[in-house]
Amino acid sequence: MLPDLLRPIARPSLAVALAGACLVAAAQGCSSDPARECVVGADCASGQCAPDGTCVRGPAPDAPTDGGDASASDATPGADASSDAPGDGPTLPGCSPNKDGIITAAEVPLKAGLRATYRVGTDESVDTAGTKLPDGTRSWDFSVQLASDRAFLVETLPLAGKWYESKFTGATYATQLRASSPELGIFEVSPTAVLLRGVVTPDGGVFRTEVTHAPPPSMLAFPLSMGKKWTADASVSGFVNGVLAPYSESYTFEVDARGTLKTPLGTFDVLRVQILLERTVGLLKTTVRSFGFVSECYGTVATVASADNEQDVEFTRAAELRRISP
């Protein structure tokens, strides 16, 4: 019974948690510019924010609609998504990437109150290996619209006033981990790492999820550079859907590739973080592989998570593919 209960929070502890751990710093970068009407597509009723910071009036002619909330409606990829020079990418006021192959904590400012829109596809084919280039870097293209795509607004939420505030003293923010599930990851930002403190449901009560990680694993360990590796082991305790569910997690992280990644928002110079999670519940062990693509200024611009117990490092089927969009 416990493995089934844990399934809703299986992948959020991995690549999706990485997205929450290093959310786009767009609001931080643009908040000081009063002339901007929007930062991301979710700021506009049409779901599209133009490069000059103004909202596109009305839905795009070819934008799909599903009757959902306009703030999280599907948005077609920006016109510049396919025309960016490799690695140039969108720019943010107050942040200029130096593309030195090293990403420091200062280059990805994190706090509560940030937001960004991602496209999320599920159970889709994916090319995680990308194309190897003569200089040893790689290029990946995640800009294509997928049949299962939906828009997902990711926000870093303050803990003040929430039912779980007192249980995570010192945490920096909470953020929804998956588009398909309401669970929130609780993160603490330190000078050298972004730590996953636990996972909760937005509401408390008898059937709540409330688990804590001891010690909290570092989802990102700064500075990031090619070849960097780190590991983390955590004992997880608390309640999943109201049931006491202790288990353990072991993480292995490696910055294993550098290159350019094309997303619906544009093309970014990125470092790829390879992650392997091993979760043990009693005698049952489950593994999940994933990748996070991290860029200066914007943070994590894409994540890819495998199905359970994937054997291939460069897997070709994604349980979830998330990438930043307008």
N, C-alpha and C positions, 0 to 999 in steps of 0.2 A: 504493500500500500504506500509506503513512504516514497519509493521512486516516482510513482505517479503524482504524488503531492508536490514533489520537488520539480517536476517538469516545467511548470510555469516560470521558475526562476533559474532554470539551467543555463540558458544562453546569456541572460542579462549579466551574469557574473563574469562574462568573458568579453567578447568584442563589443557587445552593446554597452556594457559597463564602461568600456574604453571610450566610446563616443560620449557618454555622460561625463567621464573623467576629464575629457579635454574638449568640451563644447566650444564651438566657434565663438571667437571673441568679438563678433561683429558689433554687438551693442556697446561693448567697451570702447571699440575703436571709433565709433561714429557718434556716440552719445554727446560729445562736446560740440557737434556741428549742428546749430539750430536751423540751418537752411535745409537740412535733409528732412524729407517727409517720411521716409521709410529706410529701413536697413535691410530687411529680408522680405520675401514675398508675403509672408504671413502678416506683415504690418498693413497690407493693403486688402481692400475688399475684393479686388480682382485676383489676388494671389500673386501679383507680379510687381516687383520693385525694379524700376529702370536703373541703369548704371549711374545716372545723375542724382539718384536719391528721391525721385518722384514716383508716385504710384501710377501704373498703367491703368487708364480709365476703362472699366468694363472688362469682361473676360476676353482672353485672346481667342480669335476666330476658331483655332483648332484645339483649344484647351478642353479636355474632357471634363465633364461635370458628373458628380454623383449625389448631388442634393445635400452634401454635408455642410458643416460650418464653413463660412467663407474664409475664416482666418486660417483654416487648415486645408483649403481646397487644393486639388491638383493644379500644378502650374507647369506649363510647357517649358522646356529648357530655354535659357536665354539665347538670344541670337548670337552672342559672342562665344557661346560654349564651344563651338567647333572652329572658331577663327582665331582663338588666342595663340600667340607664339608659345611654343613649348615652355612650360614653367613660369611664364609671365604671370598668369592668373589674375583674378580680380584683386584690387588693392583696397586697403582700409586707411582712412585718415588717421594719421598718428602712428602708423606701423608700416615700415618698409622692410620686407624680408631681404636679408643679405645673402641667402642661398649659399651659406658656407658649409652645409652638410651637418651642422650642429644646431639642435633646437634646445634652447634653454628655457627655464621656467619663466623668465622675464619676457620671452618672445611669445608666450601664450598666456596672457593674463586671465585669471579665472576668479569668479566671484558669483554670488547670487545675483539674479537679475538679467542674465544674458539669454538670448534666444536665437534660434536658427531653424530653417526649414530643411528637411531632408526628404529625398525620395526613398521609399522602402519597398523592395521587391522580395517575395518569398518563394522558396522552392524554384529557383531559376538556375539556368546554366551560367557559369562564370569562368572567366579565364584569369585565375589568380596569378599565374606565372608571368603574364604579359609578354612583351617582346624585349629580348635582350639586345642591347645596342653595343656597337664596337668599343665604346669607352667604359663598358662594364656596368652602366646603369640600365634601367628598364623603363618601358613605357606601358601604361595600362589605360584602357578606355572603358569607363563605366558610365558614359554619358547617354547611352542608348535607352530610350524609354522601354520598360518591360511590361508585359501583359498584366502582371500582378501589382504594378506600382501603385502606391498611394502616398500622399503627402503627409508628413509627420512633423509637427511643430515640437521642437525640443527646447525646454526652458530650464534654467537653473533656478530653483525655487528656494526662498529663505525658509528656515525651519521655525522661525518665530511664530508662536501661536498654534502650532500643529500639535496633535496628540502625542507625537513621538519626539518632540523637542527635547524634553528632559532626559530621554534615553540615549541621546547622542550629543552630549555636551562637547562643544568644540568643533563640531562638524561645520562645513562651509556652506553646503547647499544640498538639496535633493533634486533628482531629475527622473522623469519617467524613463524606464529602461527599454520598453518595447512598445511598438505601435499597437500590438494586439493584446496587450495586458496592462493593467493599471499600476503594477508594482513600481515603487520608487527606489532608486539606489541612493544611499546616503554617503556623501563624499566629504573628505577633509583635505584641504589643500595645504601642504607644508612647503617650506622653501625648496625642497628637493624632490617632492613626490606628490602624487594624487592618490589618496588612500580610499579604498572601499570599506566603509565602516559597517554597512549592513544593508538590508533590504526590508521595506515595509509596504503595506498597502496604504492608500491615501486616508482611509478611515480605520479607526480602531474597532474594538468590539470583540465578541467571542470568536468570530471567524477571521480574525486579522492575520496578516503575515507580519512577523516581527523577528528578524534574525540578525545576529551580530557576528562579526568576524573577529577572531582573536588569534594572533594580532592582525590588524587590518592589512590586507595585501596592497602593494603599490601597483596600481594599474598603469601608471607612468612613473618613470624614475629619471629625473633630469640630471645633467643634460643628456639628450638623445643623440647618438651618433652611430655610424656604421660599425657593426660588430658588437655593440653593447649587449650584455646579457644580464638578467637577474631572475631570481626565483622567489617564490613566496609560498608558505604553507600556513593554512588557517583552519582553526576549529570553528565550526559554525554551529550556533545554538540558538534556540528560540522556537517560535511557532510558525508553521506554514499552514495557512487556511484554518487556523485554530488548533492544529495538532502539533504537539511537541515533536520536533524533528531534528535531532542532532546529527551532524555529518561532518566530513572534512573535505577540504579542497587543497589541491597542490597546483601551482601555476609555474610555467616556464616561459620567459619572455626573451626575445632576441630581435634586435634591429638587424634584419637580414638583407635588406635591399634599399636602394635609393633610385629615384627616377622621377618621371612626370606622370601625373594621373589626370585624365580628362573626366570631369564630372558635368552634370547638367548646368552648374554655375560657371564653370570655366576650367582651365588647366592649371594645375598646381605642381610645384616642386615638393616632393614628399620623401619621407623616410617610412619604410614599411616595418611595422612591428609584428612579428610572428608570435602567436600565443597558443600554448597548449594547456588545457585545463583537465585535470584528473579529479573527479569527484567520487568519494567513497561513502556509501551508505551501507552500514553493516558489512556484508561480504560482497556487495555489488559495487563494481567500479565502472564509471562511465567517463569517456573522454570526448572532448570537443575541441576542434581546431578553429582558429580564426586569425584574421589579419586586421590591423588598424593602420590607416594611412594618415600620417601626421604632417602638417605643414606649419611653417612659421606664420604667426599672426592669426591664422584661422583655426589652428588646432587640428582635431581629427576631422578630415573632410570625407572619409569613407571608412566603412567597416564591412567585413565579410565573415560570416559564421557558417561552419559546416553543420551537417547533420550529426547526431550522436555516433561516436565510435568510428569516425572517418579515419581511414588508414593512410591516405595519401597526403603528404604535406601540401603539394600544389593541387588541391582538390578542384573539381570542375562542376560541382553542384552546390549551390549555396542555399542553406536553410533560410538565411536572410542576407540581403545585400542592401546596405544603406549608403547613400552619398548625398552630399550637400547640393542644394538646388536653389533657384531664385525664390 
